[in-house]
Amino acid sequence: MAAPAKRTIELFYDVASPYSWIGFETLCRYSDKWNLDLKLRPFFLAGIMKGSDNPGLMVTPNKIKYMMSDLNRLRKYHKIPIKFPSDPAQTFAVKGTMQACRLLTATSMYEKDALENVSRQLWLRIWSRDEDISEPASLIEAMRAAGLTDGTAQNLVSKIKDQEVKDKLKERTETALKHGAFGSPTILVHDSDKKHMFFGSDRFHVIASLIGETYEGPLTEMSEV
């Protein structure tokens, strides 16, 4: 008897978003349990915001205050070590995540099996340890922590400037926009010939219902902190 076909879910994300980290860890934890073909699609959040005319957090002070308390609650609930950066303006407005997004794109193209671990290490740096993810040395440290050799890490960093990598990142960002993306994470659930778009990391009970599964909460702690 043939094994049941895997259900395809695409996760579009930028490590600038802590809610994307929650969505990422949740889908990784449920991947086997729900028999998923989980496709990780790093995109560029700033491009999503611009392309969808989303003004973002900075224009709503109360939303920023809420986010800080919300992440503290989610840290405990999901058992993910989220910690707000000490200088968000410097981290996101000045440094940004363009280099990290290009690195993840290059990883998806040339070292696909390492994409999950590299993504996690970048989130740990920026959203847990308040460390840089914009400088080449920082990116190499993240890849080392993900288990890649120095040679592989340096090769991937060198590809950040390649036009092919830039084009792939742009393509994924535009694909997400075409499906209605306006933030991160954007999740596409494939159901027969349909694709259902979900935003955020708080709709997994609805996704579970859609694919005939059960959402049982966070499941387990991260294996690496």
N, C-alpha and C positions, 0 to 999 in steps of 0.2 A: 504494500500500500504506500503510495507516494506521500511524502511529508507535505503538510499544508503550505501553501505559498506564503512567503513573508509579505507583510503589509509595509508599503513604502511611506515613510514620513521624512520630509525635508525640513531641516532646521536652519534658518537663515539668522545669522547673529554677528555681533561685533562685541569684542571683549570690553568695549566702553560701557556696556550695559550689565549691571549686576543681576538684573532680572533674567537676562539671557543666560547667565551662569546657572541660575536655578533651573531654567528650562532645559539647558544642556545636561546637567547632572540628573534631572528627573528622567529624561528620555534615555540617557545612558543606562540608568538603573533599571528601567522597564524594557530595554531593548530585547532581552532574551525572554522575559516573562510575557511580553505581548507579541513575540515573534516578529520583530520589526526589522526592516531593511532601512536603517537610520542613515540618512545622507546628510552630512555636515556641510553647510554652505556658508562659509565666512563671506560677509559683505561689508560695505562701508556705511555706517550709521549716518554720518554727516550727509552723505549723498541721498540717503533715504529721507532724511528730514527736509532737505532742500527740494527733492523731487516731489514730496507730498505736501509741501507748504506747511509743515509742522513747525511751530515756533519753538518748541522744546521747553525744558524745565525753567530756564533762566528768566522767563517772563512771568513766572508764577511763584513768588516767594513761599507761599503757603504749601505749594506742592513739594518744594525742596525740603521744607521742615518735615512734612509728612514722610517723605521718602527716607529720611534719616532714621526716624523711629520705626518705620515699616521694615527696613532692612535689618534692624536689630531683632525684631520679632521673627522675621524669616530666617535669620541666622540660626536661631534656636530651634525653630520648627523643622527646617530642612537639614540641619546639622551641616551647614556649609559655612566656613569661616569668613563670612563677609564683614569687612570693616571699611568704613567710609575713608577715602584718602584725606590726608591732612590739608591739602591745598587743591581742591577740585578744579579751580580756575586754571592753575598751572598744569595740572595733569591732563585736563580735557581740552581747554580752550587754547593753551599755548603749545603743549607737546602733541596732544591728540593721539589717535590710534592708527593713523594711516600706515605707518611702517609695520605695525603689528598685523594689520589686516592683509597687507601685501605678503608678509611672511606666512601667514596662515594659508593664503591663496597658493603661494609657491609650495607649501607643504602638501596641500591637497592635490597638487599637480604632480609632484615628484616623490613624495614620501607619504602617500595617503594613509598608510597604516599608523603613522605617528601623529596624525592630525588631532585625534582626541586628546592625547597626552600633552601635546604642545599647547593646544587651546587651554586646557586646564591649568597648565603652568603659567600662562600669561595672566589668566584670571587671578591666580594665587598671588602673583607679583603685584598687580595693580589694585585688586580689591580685597586683599588680605594683609599683605606685608608692606603696602604703600611704597612699592619699588617702581623704578622706571621700566617702561616697555617701548621706549622710542629710540634708544641708542643701540647700535649694532652689538656692543658688548653685552647689553642687557638681554637682547634677543637670543644671543648665543648661550647665555646662562640659563635661560628658560628652556632651550632645547637640550642642553646638557641634563637638566633636571628631568626632562621628559625621556631621557635614555638614549639620545642621539649622540653619535661620536662627534668630536670636534670637526673632523673633516666634513661630515654631512651638514653640521650646523653652519659652518662657514660657507659651504656651497649654497645652502638655502638663502642665507643672508645676501649673498652676492646676486641672487636672482631677483631680489626686491626691485631692482632698477630695470629689469627686463620688461620690454613693452608687452610681451606675451602675458606676463603676470599681471601687469596693470590692466590690460584689456579683459582678462578673465575676471578680475575683481569688479570692474565696471559692468561687465556682462551679468554677473550674479546680482549686483545691486539693481540693475535695470529689470532683471527677471522678477525680483521681489516686488518692485514697484508695479509691474504689470499685473501682479496678483493682488494688488491693493495694499501693499506694505506701507506703514507710516511710522514704524518704530521697530525696536528689537527687544525680544525675539519675534520673528515671524515664522509661523509653523504651517507647512502645507501637508495636509493629510490626503493621501491618494485613496480614493474609494471608487473602484471600478474605473469608469472613464471620467470621474469628477475629481476635482481638487478643492478641498475645503481649507480656507485660510483662517488661522487663529493668531491672535496677537497676545503676547504676554505669557506669563508662567503660572497662571491661575485658572486655566481651562482644561486641565488634564482629566477631570471627571467627565467633561463633555466629550473630549476626544475619545476617552475610553468607551463611552456609550455609543459613539459613532461607529467604532470598529468592533463592537461586541465584546469588550473587555471590562475589567473592573479596576478602578483606581483605588489603591489602598494607602495613599499617603506617601511620605518620603522614602519608605522601605528601609533604607540603611544609611549609615554614615559614609562619608567619603573615605576611600581607602588610603588617601594620602593628604596630609594637611601641611 
